[in-house]
Amino acid sequence: MPIYAYQCRSCGHEFSTLVRGGETPECPSCAAVDLERQLSLIAKPVEPSAASTGPACGAPMGACGTGGCPAFAGD
Ligand SMILES: [Zn+2]
């Protein structure tokens, strides 16, 4: 489900909310439904995690498997 940013035309309050198909959100501040949908789609930032994406041996990305990785040295 997409999350859209809105600005309330009634009170000017800006907010973002999940929008299910066909539903019209209302302003959490004044409950108006006269909202202007902002162009920007709010996406959850994906936080890079070196611990989960890096090689298990702890070598820098790109070094593993090229001969310089201690995890492969004794193979
Ligand atoms: Zn409002």
PDB file of the backbone (N, CA, C, O) and the ligand in Angstrom, with CONECT records:
HET     ZN  A 101       1
ATOM      1  N   MET A   1       0.849  -1.202   0.000  1.00  0.00           N
ATOM      2  CA  MET A   1       0.000   0.000   0.000  1.00  0.00           C
ATOM      3  C   MET A   1       0.879   1.245   0.000  1.00  0.00           C
ATOM      4  O   MET A   1       1.840   1.339   0.763  1.00  0.00           O
ATOM      5  N   PRO A   2       0.549   2.166  -0.835  1.00  0.00           N
ATOM      6  CA  PRO A   2       1.381   3.363  -0.931  1.00  0.00           C
ATOM      7  C   PRO A   2       1.146   4.315   0.229  1.00  0.00           C
ATOM      8  O   PRO A   2       0.052   4.386   0.789  1.00  0.00           O
ATOM      9  N   ILE A   3       2.171   5.027   0.567  1.00  0.00           N
ATOM     10  CA  ILE A   3       2.047   6.091   1.561  1.00  0.00           C
ATOM     11  C   ILE A   3       2.178   7.420   0.832  1.00  0.00           C
ATOM     12  O   ILE A   3       3.178   7.675   0.161  1.00  0.00           O
ATOM     13  N   TYR A   4       1.165   8.260   0.967  1.00  0.00           N
ATOM     14  CA  TYR A   4       1.183   9.541   0.291  1.00  0.00           C
ATOM     15  C   TYR A   4       1.271  10.682   1.299  1.00  0.00           C
ATOM     16  O   TYR A   4       0.809  10.590   2.436  1.00  0.00           O
ATOM     17  N   ALA A   5       1.889  11.761   0.821  1.00  0.00           N
ATOM     18  CA  ALA A   5       1.957  12.966   1.635  1.00  0.00           C
ATOM     19  C   ALA A   5       0.821  13.901   1.210  1.00  0.00           C
ATOM     20  O   ALA A   5       0.539  14.060   0.022  1.00  0.00           O
ATOM     21  N   TYR A   6       0.198  14.494   2.176  1.00  0.00           N
ATOM     22  CA  TYR A   6      -0.906  15.404   1.907  1.00  0.00           C
ATOM     23  C   TYR A   6      -0.699  16.720   2.638  1.00  0.00           C
ATOM     24  O   TYR A   6      -0.015  16.802   3.658  1.00  0.00           O
ATOM     25  N   GLN A   7      -1.323  17.750   2.066  1.00  0.00           N
ATOM     26  CA  GLN A   7      -1.440  18.994   2.805  1.00  0.00           C
ATOM     27  C   GLN A   7      -2.916  19.353   2.853  1.00  0.00           C
ATOM     28  O   GLN A   7      -3.608  19.367   1.835  1.00  0.00           O
ATOM     29  N   CYS A   8      -3.365  19.636   4.035  1.00  0.00           N
ATOM     30  CA  CYS A   8      -4.766  19.989   4.243  1.00  0.00           C
ATOM     31  C   CYS A   8      -5.023  21.400   3.722  1.00  0.00           C
ATOM     32  O   CYS A   8      -4.332  22.347   4.098  1.00  0.00           O
ATOM     33  N   ARG A   9      -6.028  21.529   2.849  1.00  0.00           N
ATOM     34  CA  ARG A   9      -6.363  22.856   2.324  1.00  0.00           C
ATOM     35  C   ARG A   9      -7.106  23.693   3.366  1.00  0.00           C
ATOM     36  O   ARG A   9      -7.188  24.917   3.262  1.00  0.00           O
ATOM     37  N   SER A  10      -7.637  23.010   4.356  1.00  0.00           N
ATOM     38  CA  SER A  10      -8.421  23.714   5.357  1.00  0.00           C
ATOM     39  C   SER A  10      -7.541  24.383   6.411  1.00  0.00           C
ATOM     40  O   SER A  10      -7.730  25.553   6.744  1.00  0.00           O
ATOM     41  N   CYS A  11      -6.564  23.610   6.935  1.00  0.00           N
ATOM     42  CA  CYS A  11      -5.755  24.160   8.020  1.00  0.00           C
ATOM     43  C   CYS A  11      -4.276  24.207   7.672  1.00  0.00           C
ATOM     44  O   CYS A  11      -3.472  24.755   8.426  1.00  0.00           O
ATOM     45  N   GLY A  12      -3.914  23.625   6.518  1.00  0.00           N
ATOM     46  CA  GLY A  12      -2.522  23.696   6.091  1.00  0.00           C
ATOM     47  C   GLY A  12      -1.630  22.631   6.701  1.00  0.00           C
ATOM     48  O   GLY A  12      -0.423  22.610   6.460  1.00  0.00           O
ATOM     49  N   HIS A  13      -2.217  21.758   7.482  1.00  0.00           N
ATOM     50  CA  HIS A  13      -1.447  20.706   8.130  1.00  0.00           C
ATOM     51  C   HIS A  13      -0.899  19.733   7.085  1.00  0.00           C
ATOM     52  O   HIS A  13      -1.613  19.297   6.183  1.00  0.00           O
ATOM     53  N   GLU A  14       0.370  19.409   7.229  1.00  0.00           N
ATOM     54  CA  GLU A  14       0.985  18.438   6.327  1.00  0.00           C
ATOM     55  C   GLU A  14       1.181  17.124   7.053  1.00  0.00           C
ATOM     56  O   GLU A  14       1.598  17.087   8.211  1.00  0.00           O
ATOM     57  N   PHE A  15       0.871  16.041   6.343  1.00  0.00           N
ATOM     58  CA  PHE A  15       1.025  14.722   6.950  1.00  0.00           C
ATOM     59  C   PHE A  15       1.145  13.688   5.846  1.00  0.00           C
ATOM     60  O   PHE A  15       0.870  13.965   4.679  1.00  0.00           O
ATOM     61  N   SER A  16       1.553  12.510   6.233  1.00  0.00           N
ATOM     62  CA  SER A  16       1.590  11.409   5.278  1.00  0.00           C
ATOM     63  C   SER A  16       0.815  10.249   5.874  1.00  0.00           C
ATOM     64  O   SER A  16       0.778  10.053   7.089  1.00  0.00           O
ATOM     65  N   THR A  17       0.205   9.497   4.994  1.00  0.00           N
ATOM     66  CA  THR A  17      -0.642   8.417   5.482  1.00  0.00           C
ATOM     67  C   THR A  17      -0.723   7.283   4.478  1.00  0.00           C
ATOM     68  O   THR A  17      -0.542   7.482   3.277  1.00  0.00           O
ATOM     69  N   LEU A  18      -0.992   6.120   4.974  1.00  0.00           N
ATOM     70  CA  LEU A  18      -1.268   4.978   4.109  1.00  0.00           C
ATOM     71  C   LEU A  18      -2.624   5.191   3.430  1.00  0.00           C
ATOM     72  O   LEU A  18      -3.595   5.604   4.063  1.00  0.00           O
ATOM     73  N   VAL A  19      -2.665   4.902   2.142  1.00  0.00           N
ATOM     74  CA  VAL A  19      -3.926   5.059   1.422  1.00  0.00           C
ATOM     75  C   VAL A  19      -4.316   3.743   0.777  1.00  0.00           C
ATOM     76  O   VAL A  19      -3.643   3.258  -0.133  1.00  0.00           O
ATOM     77  N   ARG A  20      -5.394   3.178   1.251  1.00  0.00           N
ATOM     78  CA  ARG A  20      -5.904   1.967   0.626  1.00  0.00           C
ATOM     79  C   ARG A  20      -6.718   2.352  -0.603  1.00  0.00           C
ATOM     80  O   ARG A  20      -7.159   3.493  -0.741  1.00  0.00           O
ATOM     81  N   GLY A  21      -6.907   1.394  -1.479  1.00  0.00           N
ATOM     82  CA  GLY A  21      -7.602   1.693  -2.723  1.00  0.00           C
ATOM     83  C   GLY A  21      -8.960   2.316  -2.501  1.00  0.00           C
ATOM     84  O   GLY A  21      -9.799   1.754  -1.796  1.00  0.00           O
ATOM     85  N   GLY A  22      -9.182   3.465  -3.092  1.00  0.00           N
ATOM     86  CA  GLY A  22     -10.486   4.105  -3.056  1.00  0.00           C
ATOM     87  C   GLY A  22     -10.788   4.907  -1.806  1.00  0.00           C
ATOM     88  O   GLY A  22     -11.786   5.624  -1.740  1.00  0.00           O
ATOM     89  N   GLU A  23      -9.913   4.780  -0.811  1.00  0.00           N
ATOM     90  CA  GLU A  23     -10.182   5.518   0.417  1.00  0.00           C
ATOM     91  C   GLU A  23      -9.644   6.942   0.344  1.00  0.00           C
ATOM     92  O   GLU A  23      -8.609   7.213  -0.264  1.00  0.00           O
ATOM     93  N   THR A  24     -10.379   7.828   0.978  1.00  0.00           N
ATOM     94  CA  THR A  24      -9.917   9.210   1.060  1.00  0.00           C
ATOM     95  C   THR A  24      -9.524   9.507   2.498  1.00  0.00           C
ATOM     96  O   THR A  24     -10.354   9.430   3.402  1.00  0.00           O
ATOM     97  N   PRO A  25      -8.274   9.843   2.705  1.00  0.00           N
ATOM     98  CA  PRO A  25      -7.853  10.133   4.074  1.00  0.00           C
ATOM     99  C   PRO A  25      -8.415  11.467   4.550  1.00  0.00           C
ATOM    100  O   PRO A  25      -8.857  12.288   3.746  1.00  0.00           O
ATOM    101  N   GLU A  26      -8.395  11.668   5.826  1.00  0.00           N
ATOM    102  CA  GLU A  26      -8.813  12.962   6.348  1.00  0.00           C
ATOM    103  C   GLU A  26      -7.701  13.563   7.173  1.00  0.00           C
ATOM    104  O   GLU A  26      -6.829  12.854   7.675  1.00  0.00           O
ATOM    105  N   CYS A  27      -7.736  14.866   7.310  1.00  0.00           N
ATOM    106  CA  CYS A  27      -6.711  15.574   8.048  1.00  0.00           C
ATOM    107  C   CYS A  27      -6.725  15.151   9.516  1.00  0.00           C
ATOM    108  O   CYS A  27      -7.766  15.231  10.168  1.00  0.00           O
ATOM    109  N   PRO A  28      -5.602  14.708  10.037  1.00  0.00           N
ATOM    110  CA  PRO A  28      -5.554  14.298  11.438  1.00  0.00           C
ATOM    111  C   PRO A  28      -5.673  15.489  12.396  1.00  0.00           C
ATOM    112  O   PRO A  28      -5.882  15.318  13.597  1.00  0.00           O
ATOM    113  N   SER A  29      -5.537  16.690  11.842  1.00  0.00           N
ATOM    114  CA  SER A  29      -5.585  17.876  12.683  1.00  0.00           C
ATOM    115  C   SER A  29      -6.999  18.433  12.811  1.00  0.00           C
ATOM    116  O   SER A  29      -7.457  18.781  13.899  1.00  0.00           O
ATOM    117  N   CYS A  30      -7.687  18.507  11.646  1.00  0.00           N
ATOM    118  CA  CYS A  30      -9.014  19.129  11.678  1.00  0.00           C
ATOM    119  C   CYS A  30     -10.094  18.248  11.063  1.00  0.00           C
ATOM    120  O   CYS A  30     -11.258  18.643  10.988  1.00  0.00           O
ATOM    121  N   ALA A  31      -9.700  17.039  10.618  1.00  0.00           N
ATOM    122  CA  ALA A  31     -10.647  16.059  10.085  1.00  0.00           C
ATOM    123  C   ALA A  31     -11.259  16.466   8.755  1.00  0.00           C
ATOM    124  O   ALA A  31     -12.231  15.858   8.307  1.00  0.00           O
ATOM    125  N   ALA A  32     -10.699  17.490   8.117  1.00  0.00           N
ATOM    126  CA  ALA A  32     -11.185  17.866   6.795  1.00  0.00           C
ATOM    127  C   ALA A  32     -10.743  16.831   5.769  1.00  0.00           C
ATOM    128  O   ALA A  32      -9.716  16.173   5.939  1.00  0.00           O
ATOM    129  N   VAL A  33     -11.518  16.693   4.713  1.00  0.00           N
ATOM    130  CA  VAL A  33     -11.144  15.772   3.643  1.00  0.00           C
ATOM    131  C   VAL A  33     -10.732  16.544   2.387  1.00  0.00           C
ATOM    132  O   VAL A  33     -10.516  15.957   1.327  1.00  0.00           O
ATOM    133  N   ASP A  34     -10.628  17.856   2.523  1.00  0.00           N
ATOM    134  CA  ASP A  34     -10.188  18.674   1.405  1.00  0.00           C
ATOM    135  C   ASP A  34      -8.672  18.746   1.416  1.00  0.00           C
ATOM    136  O   ASP A  34      -8.069  19.694   1.917  1.00  0.00           O
ATOM    137  N   LEU A  35      -8.083  17.710   0.846  1.00  0.00           N
ATOM    138  CA  LEU A  35      -6.640  17.558   0.936  1.00  0.00           C
ATOM    139  C   LEU A  35      -5.994  17.663  -0.433  1.00  0.00           C
ATOM    140  O   LEU A  35      -6.585  17.297  -1.450  1.00  0.00           O
ATOM    141  N   GLU A  36      -4.798  18.159  -0.437  1.00  0.00           N
ATOM    142  CA  GLU A  36      -4.018  18.203  -1.666  1.00  0.00           C
ATOM    143  C   GLU A  36      -2.906  17.183  -1.557  1.00  0.00           C
ATOM    144  O   GLU A  36      -2.064  17.251  -0.662  1.00  0.00           O
ATOM    145  N   ARG A  37      -2.914  16.233  -2.482  1.00  0.00           N
ATOM    146  CA  ARG A  37      -1.879  15.201  -2.417  1.00  0.00           C
ATOM    147  C   ARG A  37      -0.582  15.740  -2.980  1.00  0.00           C
ATOM    148  O   ARG A  37      -0.544  16.289  -4.081  1.00  0.00           O
ATOM    149  N   GLN A  38       0.471  15.577  -2.216  1.00  0.00           N
ATOM    150  CA  GLN A  38       1.781  16.027  -2.663  1.00  0.00           C
ATOM    151  C   GLN A  38       2.325  15.051  -3.689  1.00  0.00           C
ATOM    152  O   GLN A  38       1.943  13.882  -3.729  1.00  0.00           O
ATOM    153  N   LEU A  39       3.228  15.562  -4.520  1.00  0.00           N
ATOM    154  CA  LEU A  39       3.761  14.732  -5.601  1.00  0.00           C
ATOM    155  C   LEU A  39       4.721  13.670  -5.099  1.00  0.00           C
ATOM    156  O   LEU A  39       4.868  12.608  -5.704  1.00  0.00           O
ATOM    157  N   SER A  40       5.365  13.967  -3.994  1.00  0.00           N
ATOM    158  CA  SER A  40       6.389  13.046  -3.525  1.00  0.00           C
ATOM    159  C   SER A  40       5.770  11.847  -2.829  1.00  0.00           C
ATOM    160  O   SER A  40       4.949  11.978  -1.921  1.00  0.00           O
ATOM    161  N   LEU A  41       6.180  10.700  -3.277  1.00  0.00           N
ATOM    162  CA  LEU A  41       5.753   9.475  -2.616  1.00  0.00           C
ATOM    163  C   LEU A  41       6.749   9.180  -1.510  1.00  0.00           C
ATOM    164  O   LEU A  41       7.954   9.091  -1.743  1.00  0.00           O
ATOM    165  N   ILE A  42       6.234   9.032  -0.328  1.00  0.00           N
ATOM    166  CA  ILE A  42       7.120   8.790   0.796  1.00  0.00           C
ATOM    167  C   ILE A  42       7.531   7.323   0.825  1.00  0.00           C
ATOM    168  O   ILE A  42       6.691   6.430   0.942  1.00  0.00           O
ATOM    169  N   ALA A  43       8.797   7.096   0.719  1.00  0.00           N
ATOM    170  CA  ALA A  43       9.288   5.726   0.764  1.00  0.00           C
ATOM    171  C   ALA A  43      10.137   5.534   2.013  1.00  0.00           C
ATOM    172  O   ALA A  43      10.877   6.420   2.440  1.00  0.00           O
ATOM    173  N   LYS A  44      10.004   4.371   2.563  1.00  0.00           N
ATOM    174  CA  LYS A  44      10.820   4.090   3.732  1.00  0.00           C
ATOM    175  C   LYS A  44      12.283   4.012   3.330  1.00  0.00           C
ATOM    176  O   LYS A  44      12.622   3.301   2.384  1.00  0.00           O
ATOM    177  N   PRO A  45      13.140   4.715   4.016  1.00  0.00           N
ATOM    178  CA  PRO A  45      14.563   4.641   3.698  1.00  0.00           C
ATOM    179  C   PRO A  45      15.116   3.269   4.024  1.00  0.00           C
ATOM    180  O   PRO A  45      14.820   2.683   5.066  1.00  0.00           O
ATOM    181  N   VAL A  46      15.916   2.782   3.118  1.00  0.00           N
ATOM    182  CA  VAL A  46      16.539   1.489   3.357  1.00  0.00           C
ATOM    183  C   VAL A  46      17.927   1.727   3.935  1.00  0.00           C
ATOM    184  O   VAL A  46      18.814   2.267   3.273  1.00  0.00           O
ATOM    185  N   GLU A  47      18.086   1.318   5.161  1.00  0.00           N
ATOM    186  CA  GLU A  47      19.372   1.545   5.793  1.00  0.00           C
ATOM    187  C   GLU A  47      20.360   0.441   5.420  1.00  0.00           C
ATOM    188  O   GLU A  47      20.124  -0.739   5.679  1.00  0.00           O
ATOM    189  N   PRO A  48      21.451   0.846   4.816  1.00  0.00           N
ATOM    190  CA  PRO A  48      22.457  -0.158   4.471  1.00  0.00           C
ATOM    191  C   PRO A  48      23.093  -0.732   5.727  1.00  0.00           C
ATOM    192  O   PRO A  48      23.434  -0.006   6.661  1.00  0.00           O
ATOM    193  N   SER A  49      23.241  -2.011   5.729  1.00  0.00           N
ATOM    194  CA  SER A  49      23.845  -2.655   6.881  1.00  0.00           C
ATOM    195  C   SER A  49      25.044  -3.472   6.420  1.00  0.00           C
ATOM    196  O   SER A  49      24.883  -4.530   5.812  1.00  0.00           O
ATOM    197  N   ALA A  50      26.220  -2.992   6.703  1.00  0.00           N
ATOM    198  CA  ALA A  50      27.430  -3.674   6.264  1.00  0.00           C
ATOM    199  C   ALA A  50      27.553  -5.044   6.917  1.00  0.00           C
ATOM    200  O   ALA A  50      28.137  -5.969   6.353  1.00  0.00           O
ATOM    201  N   ALA A  51      26.996  -5.153   8.104  1.00  0.00           N
ATOM    202  CA  ALA A  51      27.111  -6.410   8.837  1.00  0.00           C
ATOM    203  C   ALA A  51      26.322  -7.528   8.163  1.00  0.00           C
ATOM    204  O   ALA A  51      26.710  -8.694   8.225  1.00  0.00           O
ATOM    205  N   SER A  52      25.216  -7.166   7.520  1.00  0.00           N
ATOM    206  CA  SER A  52      24.376  -8.202   6.927  1.00  0.00           C
ATOM    207  C   SER A  52      24.644  -8.391   5.435  1.00  0.00           C
ATOM    208  O   SER A  52      24.292  -9.426   4.869  1.00  0.00           O
ATOM    209  N   THR A  53      25.262  -7.402   4.799  1.00  0.00           N
ATOM    210  CA  THR A  53      25.466  -7.496   3.356  1.00  0.00           C
ATOM    211  C   THR A  53      26.913  -7.786   2.988  1.00  0.00           C
ATOM    212  O   THR A  53      27.202  -8.197   1.864  1.00  0.00           O
ATOM    213  N   GLY A  54      27.814  -7.576   3.926  1.00  0.00           N
ATOM    214  CA  GLY A  54      29.221  -7.789   3.637  1.00  0.00           C
ATOM    215  C   GLY A  54      29.588  -9.258   3.683  1.00  0.00           C
ATOM    216  O   GLY A  54      28.809 -10.080   4.164  1.00  0.00           O
ATOM    217  N   PRO A  55      30.765  -9.592   3.187  1.00  0.00           N
ATOM    218  CA  PRO A  55      31.236 -10.980   3.242  1.00  0.00           C
ATOM    219  C   PRO A  55      31.343 -11.466   4.677  1.00  0.00           C
ATOM    220  O   PRO A  55      31.606 -10.684   5.590  1.00  0.00           O
ATOM    221  N   ALA A  56      31.139 -12.752   4.867  1.00  0.00           N
ATOM    222  CA  ALA A  56      31.159 -13.325   6.204  1.00  0.00           C
ATOM    223  C   ALA A  56      32.534 -13.222   6.847  1.00  0.00           C
ATOM    224  O   ALA A  56      32.656 -13.194   8.071  1.00  0.00           O
ATOM    225  N   CYS A  57      33.576 -13.164   6.005  1.00  0.00           N
ATOM    226  CA  CYS A  57      34.928 -13.140   6.534  1.00  0.00           C
ATOM    227  C   CYS A  57      35.312 -11.763   7.059  1.00  0.00           C
ATOM    228  O   CYS A  57      36.343 -11.610   7.714  1.00  0.00           O
ATOM    229  N   GLY A  58      34.468 -10.742   6.769  1.00  0.00           N
ATOM    230  CA  GLY A  58      34.764  -9.420   7.272  1.00  0.00           C
ATOM    231  C   GLY A  58      35.653  -8.607   6.365  1.00  0.00           C
ATOM    232  O   GLY A  58      35.990  -7.470   6.695  1.00  0.00           O
ATOM    233  N   ALA A  59      36.046  -9.159   5.226  1.00  0.00           N
ATOM    234  CA  ALA A  59      36.866  -8.410   4.285  1.00  0.00           C
ATOM    235  C   ALA A  59      36.037  -7.296   3.652  1.00  0.00           C
ATOM    236  O   ALA A  59      34.813  -7.407   3.583  1.00  0.00           O
ATOM    237  N   PRO A  60      36.667  -6.248   3.199  1.00  0.00           N
ATOM    238  CA  PRO A  60      35.930  -5.174   2.531  1.00  0.00           C
ATOM    239  C   PRO A  60      35.221  -5.699   1.285  1.00  0.00           C
ATOM    240  O   PRO A  60      35.684  -6.639   0.640  1.00  0.00           O
ATOM    241  N   MET A  61      34.100  -5.079   0.961  1.00  0.00           N
ATOM    242  CA  MET A  61      33.347  -5.501  -0.217  1.00  0.00           C
ATOM    243  C   MET A  61      34.243  -5.444  -1.452  1.00  0.00           C
ATOM    244  O   MET A  61      34.911  -4.438  -1.688  1.00  0.00           O
ATOM    245  N   GLY A  62      34.260  -6.509  -2.230  1.00  0.00           N
ATOM    246  CA  GLY A  62      35.063  -6.537  -3.445  1.00  0.00           C
ATOM    247  C   GLY A  62      36.363  -7.284  -3.258  1.00  0.00           C
ATOM    248  O   GLY A  62      36.926  -7.806  -4.220  1.00  0.00           O
ATOM    249  N   ALA A  63      36.850  -7.342  -2.017  1.00  0.00           N
ATOM    250  CA  ALA A  63      38.118  -8.016  -1.773  1.00  0.00           C
ATOM    251  C   ALA A  63      37.916  -9.518  -1.624  1.00  0.00           C
ATOM    252  O   ALA A  63      38.806 -10.312  -1.930  1.00  0.00           O
ATOM    253  N   CYS A  64      36.731  -9.893  -1.147  1.00  0.00           N
ATOM    254  CA  CYS A  64      36.473 -11.301  -0.905  1.00  0.00           C
ATOM    255  C   CYS A  64      36.375 -12.070  -2.220  1.00  0.00           C
ATOM    256  O   CYS A  64      35.676 -11.638  -3.137  1.00  0.00           O
ATOM    257  N   GLY A  65      37.057 -13.189  -2.319  1.00  0.00           N
ATOM    258  CA  GLY A  65      36.998 -14.018  -3.495  1.00  0.00           C
ATOM    259  C   GLY A  65      37.974 -13.626  -4.574  1.00  0.00           C
ATOM    260  O   GLY A  65      37.993 -14.244  -5.638  1.00  0.00           O
ATOM    261  N   THR A  66      38.779 -12.622  -4.332  1.00  0.00           N
ATOM    262  CA  THR A  66      39.730 -12.179  -5.344  1.00  0.00           C
ATOM    263  C   THR A  66      41.134 -12.670  -5.037  1.00  0.00           C
ATOM    264  O   THR A  66      42.082 -12.305  -5.734  1.00  0.00           O
ATOM    265  N   GLY A  67      41.281 -13.481  -4.018  1.00  0.00           N
ATOM    266  CA  GLY A  67      42.591 -13.981  -3.651  1.00  0.00           C
ATOM    267  C   GLY A  67      43.151 -13.314  -2.409  1.00  0.00           C
ATOM    268  O   GLY A  67      44.077 -13.823  -1.778  1.00  0.00           O
ATOM    269  N   GLY A  68      42.584 -12.179  -2.070  1.00  0.00           N
ATOM    270  CA  GLY A  68      43.093 -11.453  -0.909  1.00  0.00           C
ATOM    271  C   GLY A  68      42.316 -11.757   0.354  1.00  0.00           C
ATOM    272  O   GLY A  68      42.629 -11.240   1.427  1.00  0.00           O
ATOM    273  N   CYS A  69      41.312 -12.589   0.225  1.00  0.00           N
ATOM    274  CA  CYS A  69      40.464 -12.870   1.375  1.00  0.00           C
ATOM    275  C   CYS A  69      41.007 -14.050   2.156  1.00  0.00           C
ATOM    276  O   CYS A  69      41.209 -15.130   1.600  1.00  0.00           O
ATOM    277  N   PRO A  70      41.242 -13.850   3.431  1.00  0.00           N
ATOM    278  CA  PRO A  70      41.775 -14.930   4.274  1.00  0.00           C
ATOM    279  C   PRO A  70      40.842 -16.129   4.352  1.00  0.00           C
ATOM    280  O   PRO A  70      41.293 -17.245   4.610  1.00  0.00           O
ATOM    281  N   ALA A  71      39.551 -15.917   4.135  1.00  0.00           N
ATOM    282  CA  ALA A  71      38.586 -17.000   4.219  1.00  0.00           C
ATOM    283  C   ALA A  71      38.762 -17.993   3.071  1.00  0.00           C
ATOM    284  O   ALA A  71      38.343 -19.146   3.171  1.00  0.00           O
ATOM    285  N   PHE A  72      39.387 -17.539   1.980  1.00  0.00           N
ATOM    286  CA  PHE A  72      39.570 -18.392   0.821  1.00  0.00           C
ATOM    287  C   PHE A  72      41.043 -18.804   0.634  1.00  0.00           C
ATOM    288  O   PHE A  72      41.381 -19.559  -0.278  1.00  0.00           O
ATOM    289  N   ALA A  73      41.909 -18.288   1.525  1.00  0.00           N
ATOM    290  CA  ALA A  73      43.352 -18.491   1.341  1.00  0.00           C
ATOM    291  C   ALA A  73      43.735 -19.956   1.434  1.00  0.00           C
ATOM    292  O   ALA A  73      44.607 -20.412   0.694  1.00  0.00           O
ATOM    293  N   GLY A  74      43.100 -20.705   2.330  1.00  0.00           N
ATOM    294  CA  GLY A  74      43.517 -22.075   2.535  1.00  0.00           C
ATOM    295  C   GLY A  74      42.736 -23.079   1.719  1.00  0.00           C
ATOM    296  O   GLY A  74      42.823 -24.281   1.969  1.00  0.00           O
ATOM    297  N   ASP A  75      41.984 -22.615   0.760  1.00  0.00           N
ATOM    298  CA  ASP A  75      41.142 -23.502  -0.026  1.00  0.00           C
ATOM    299  C   ASP A  75      41.953 -24.306  -1.052  1.00  0.00           C
ATOM    300  O   ASP A  75      41.386 -25.104  -1.798  1.00  0.00           O
TER     301      ASP A  75
HETATM  302 ZN    ZN A 101      -6.643  20.183   8.425  1.00  0.00          ZN2+
END
